[in-house]
Structure formats: C-alpha cells, structure tokens
Amino acid sequence: MMRDVLNIGVIGYGYWGPNLVRNFAELTDARVHTVADLNPKALETVARRYPATKVTTDAMDLIRDPEIDAVAIATPVATHFSLAMAALKAGKHVWLEKPMTETSMQARALIDEAEKRGLTLHIDHTFVYTGPVKKMRELVRAGDLGKVLYFDSMRVNLGLFQRDVNVIADLAVHDFSILDYVFGQHPTAVSAAGINHYPGTPENLAYITLFYDSGFIAHVNVSWLAPVKLRSILIGGTEKMITFDELQPSEKLKIYDKGVSMTTDPAKIHDMRVGYRTGDMWAPKVDNSEALLVESRHFVDCIRSGAKPISDGEFGFRMVELIEAATASMRGRGETIHLPSNHNKTK
C-alpha cells in the first residue's frame, strides 16, 4: 500500500543534489527522508538546512532502508548504473541525473529491470519541463511554423570543465533532449568535430550535426572555452521562425512571422525562385514555474498513477545513444555515424 507521503532518498549533495532536495521539500505528498554523500561537510549543510532529514555517508544504507520509496541519484555518471540498479533491485523508484548512464547497454539494462519490477524510472532532462520548450513543442506540433527546416543551437561558456564526461555529454545532451521532445523525430545519422585541448581531460569543444529523414537538420555548438556564456536556439520554418535565449530575464522565447517560399511557376522563371516574407515578431506568454519543481511533481505523480514519465528510461536511452554516436564521430574526425532505425518514428 502506497504511503500518503512518499519518502525520497537523495544520493549526492554536490552541484545538483541541493536543487533536488530543495524542490522535493516543496512537495506536499513527498518528503526527503535521507540524504547520502561521501563528504561529511555536505551532510552538515543538509542537517542545518533540513533538521528533520536523516544523513548518511553510505549510499547502500539509504538504498536498503525499507522506509524509502524512491531514490534520486545525483552523482558522477560512472556511478549511475550501479547505484540505480541496486535501487531498482531493492524495489525503489528511481530518479537519475543526465546523462542516464555511461553506455546505452547499461541504460537498456536499467529499463528492463524497472519494467520487470513495475517501478518508475525517471531521467532528469530538466529542459523538457520548462515553459519555453513546452511552448516550442506546442507551436511545432500545431504546424504553426509550416515545414520545419532547421535547428541551430549555441551552448557555450568558460568552464566548468568536467572530469568524467566530455562537453557533448555535459552540454549537447540538453539540445538532444529538446530536439527529441519538441520535434518527435530521431536522427538517422550524426557527424561531429571536436577537440581536447588539454591532455588527460575530456573534449572541451564540439560542433555536432544531426541528420533526419524528413530533410530537417540540426546543428549544435558546445564549448567550455568561450569568453562569455551563450544559450541560444534558432528554429526555422517555412511559415514562422523561433528564437530562444535562455539567459534573457524576460521574453526568452520570440516568434517571427518570417518565412521562405520557392516557386516553380514558369511565368516567374526569370525572377528569383526563392521568395522571402517578413511580418511581426511577438513573445508568447509561457509558464515561468521552476522547471525542476514541475518535474519533481511529475515524478511523484507518475509513481502514484503508474504513468510513464515524459523523460522516462527510453527517453534517457535515446540521449545516451546520441552521446555515444556523436562522441564516436568526433573521435573519428567527423566520420558519419548512422543510428538505429527503430527510433525513427514520430512521438
């Protein structure tokens, strides 16, 4: 029998863990029961901020605790698989940070384990829970943009250099998740160029191109070596175009009534075949709720209802598969990597 208030255990209180604990603490039908971290100073902070929350330096103590219903894992990616598998085998629902696992084989094993046990497996791809990205999906799916032509993203800043993942797994995965959620298509091939400027560290800069059967194309530029922080997306369609600037304090999303048309009319054969149309720009109203709070509520609702999360295990698997393909292409100096066709369907 499910409890009135779900008990959640959080493993990892470093960079992202505090955000998880803060948002889970806001829920009325769930509470943070225990936080585990190897760093005693981090646990001192938890005890000071959340006196009713238990703390431990042993993640397995948390996983084995029969009072805990769900486990959220915010640790380095190398530990994701072992911790998540242990939690699932202990009968816990699992929230797992992105990227889901180091390999797609590990991701598939977690999906199979969760399905076998009837447990919720949620992957934290926070962008798909933001108001602007939801609005982009709504506009694209309604056909407001006409035929979508391209997606162009720049996600660059100075640092933070990661020790365990390259810049594709750290930054480009955000754009992979937005593409999957907004357009409902999976690329058929990927080509990437990137470089590691500092021996012994992961690649810090990459340019990734994703190819789709529909003729749509996506380009993603990610870097830890830019002098400024930029977070921008352009989406072009035949009828309308979208810009999304994540760093703007307001009006992050703008829609331009601009498009391109091509004529094959013989009477106009001597004119330009491509015509341009310009119109107004407007900024639609979007939900400004904190995405992580929206996502936390969604996770708990899915546990209670048995529904699949928007960013479920299969979603996380597709992201890991794209990271693997883009990384393989990058290490092959732009070699085109073809992706399995079983994902190439509208979702």
N, C-alpha and C positions, 0 to 999 in steps of 0.2 A: 504493500500500500504506500502510495506516494505521500510524503510529508506536506503539510501546509506551507512550510518554509523550507526550500531546498538548501542544503548545506554544500557550499562550494569550497574546495581547497585550491589554493593558488601556489604553483611551484615556480619560483623565480621572482625576486623582488629587486631587479636591477633597473634596466631602462624602461621596459614596458609594463612590468608587473605592477608598479604603483598605480598606473592608469586603470588596469583591470580591477584591482582591489577597490579603488575609489568608485568606479562605476557599478560594480556588483553590490557595493554597500548602499547604493541609491535605490535598489530594488526592494519592493515591499514583500515579495514572495520568495526571496532568496537572501542568503547572508554568507559572508566569508567566514567559514568555520576555522580554517587553519591556513597559515602561510608558511611555506618551506623555502629556505635559502641557505646556501653554504656560508654566507657572510653574516656573522653574529651582529655586526653593526647595522646591517639592513633590517634584521629582525628586531633590534632595539627601536628602530624607527616605527616599525609596524606596531609594536607593543605600546608605544607612546601615542600614536595616532588612533589606534583601534584597540583599546584595552580589553574588549570582550573577545578578540580574536586570538586563537592559540598560535604559537610559533614553534618551528622545529628546524633543525639543520639536516634532518633525514627525510628525503622525499618519499621513501618507501613507507615510513611511519604514517605519512599523510595518506598515501595510496591505500594502505591496508586498513585504515580507520573505518569501521562499519558505519559510523555516523555521517560520513561524507558521501554525497550523492553524485557529485560531478567534480572533475579535476580540470583546472585551466593551467596550461603549460606555457610558460614564457621564459624559456631557457635557450642556450645556444642550439642551433639546428642539429648539431651532431648528436644531441641527447634526445631529440624529439621522438624518434622511433621507439627507443627502449622504454622511455617513460610513458608514452601514450599506450604502447602495447601492454605494459604492466597495469596501467589504469583500466583499460578495457577488460583485461582478464580478471581484474578484481571487481568487475561489474559496475564500473563508474562511467558516466557520460563524460565525453572529452571535448574540451576547447583547446585548440592547438594553434600556436602562432604561425605566421607565414615565414618562410616557406614551410610547407607541411612536413617534409622530410628531406633528407639528402638525395634520395633516389626515388624514381617512380615505382620501383619494385617494392620498396618499403611502404610507400603510400598505398599501393594496392593491398598489401597485407593488412594494413590498419582498417581499410574499408571493409575487407572481408570479415575481419574479426568483429567490427562493430555491427555489421549486418547479421552475423551469426548469433550475436547476443542480444540483438534488438536494442542497441544503445545509440544515442545521438553522438555523431562525430561532426564537430563544427570547426571550420578553419577560419582564422581571423584575417579576412581580407576586408579591412575596415572601409575602404573606399566605396564598395558597393552598397554601403548603408548611409552614404552621405546624400543630402538633399540635391546638390547639383548633378551628381552622377545618376540618381534616380530620374531626375528631370530629363537628362540627356537620353536615357533609355526610353522614356515615355515619348519624346519627340521623334526619335529614330523609329521606334516600333509603330508609331501612328502614321509614318510616311511623310511627316512634315518637311523633312529635308530633301524629299524626292529620292533619287537613287544616290546612296552614299558612295562617295568616291575615294576618300582617303581619311586617315587619322594620323596626325603629326604631333608628337609629344616631345617636350624638353623637360627633363627632371635632373637638374644639376645643382651642385653646391660644393663648398670647400670642406671635405671630410663628411661625415665621420667615417674614417677608414675602418672596415670590419676585418677581423682576423679570420673568421670562419667561413665567410661567403664572399663571392665576388659582387661587383656592382650590379650585375644582371639580377642576381637573387635578392639583393638588397633593395634596389630602386625600380628596375624594369618590371619586376613582378607586380607592382602597383598598376602599371599600364596594361599588363597582360590581363589582370583581373577586370579592369574597366572595359577593355575590349570584349572580353567574354560576356560580361554582364549586359553591356549596352547593345551589342550587335548580335549576340546569339549565334555567332559563327566561330568555327575553329580554323586556324590557318592550315593550309596544306603544306607549306614549306617556310623555312626561316633561314635568313642569312645574317651573320653578324660579324662585325670587325671590332676588335678591342685590344687593349694592351695593358700590361702590368709594368709600370714604370719603376717599381721598387722591388728588387728581388726578394723572394720569400713572403710576399704579400699577394692577395688575390688581385685580379684585374680591376683597375680603378676607373676605366673609361670604356664605353661601348656604344656602337651605333648598330641598331638592330632593325631589320626589315622583315615584315611578316606578309606572306602572300596568301590570298584567298581565292577559291574557285570562282567566286562571284565577280572577280575583277577589282574588288576592293583591295586597298593596300594600306599597310600601317608602318610608320617609321617611329622609332623610339630612340632618343638620345639621352644617355645617362652618364653621369660623371661625379666623382668625388674631388675633382681638380678644378672646379670653376671658381672665379673670384667672388661671384655673387650666387645667391640662391634663386633659382628659377623653377617654377612649377606651372607649366602651361601646356594646354592641349588645343589643337585646331581640328575641327571635323568639317570636311567639305562635302556638300551635296549638290545635286543639280538645281534644287529649289532654294535651299537655305544653308547657312553655314553657322557653326558654333565656335565660340572661344570660351575656354575655361581657365581662369587664372586663380589657382588655389590660394595665392598669397594676398589677393585683394581683400581689404576689410569688408567691402560690400560689393554687390553686383559682380560676384565671381563668374557668373555664367551670363554670356551675352549671345543673342541670336541675331544674325544679319540676314535680311531679306535680299540676299545676293545669290546669283547662280550663273551657270554657263549652259548654253544650248548650242546644238550643232544642226545645221541644215544640209539636206541633200537635194533641196529644191533646184531643178535645172535652171529655173528662171533667175536664181540668185547665185549661180555657179561662179560668176565673176566677182561676187562680193566675198567678204570673209565668211568662211563656213562656220566659224565659231562666233557666237554672239554672247554678249555679257549683259546681265540685268542687275541693276542696283536699286535698293529700296531702303526701308527704315532699319534701324537697329533698336532692339529692346532687351531689357533684362527681366526675365520672368521671376516671379516670386518662387522661392524654393524653401524647403524645410530647413531651418537652421539649428535643429536639435543636434546635440553632440552625437556623432555617428557611433561612438563606442557604447554610449548608453542605449541607443536604439538597437544596436547589435546584441548587447547583453540581455535586453528584454526578449529579443527574438530567440536567443539561445535557450533561455528558461521556458519560453512558450513552446518551443519545439520539443523540449524534454517532456513537458506536461501533455502535449497533444499527440506526440509521436510523429509530427510532420518533419519533413526533411528541411534543414536549414538552407537558405539561399546559397551560402558558401559551404556546402556540405563536403564530404570526403571526395566525391567525384570532381567537384569544382577545384579543390586543392590539388588533386591528382593531375588535372589538366595543366595547372600552373607549374607544377614540378616538371612535368613532361616538356613544357615550353622552355623552362630554365635549362634543362639538360640539352635540348636541341640547340638553343642559342649559344650555350657555352661550348658545345662541340663544334659548332660552326666558327665561333670566334677563335678557337684553338686550331682550327683548320684554315685560318686566314680568309674567312668569308665563304667557305665551302657551303653550298646549299644543302640543307638537311631537310629531307621530306618527312612529314609527320603522318602517323597512322590515320587512315580514313574513317575509322569508326566514330570519331568525334564530329565529323563534318556534317552536322545537321543543325537546323535552327532550334534554339532552346527557348 
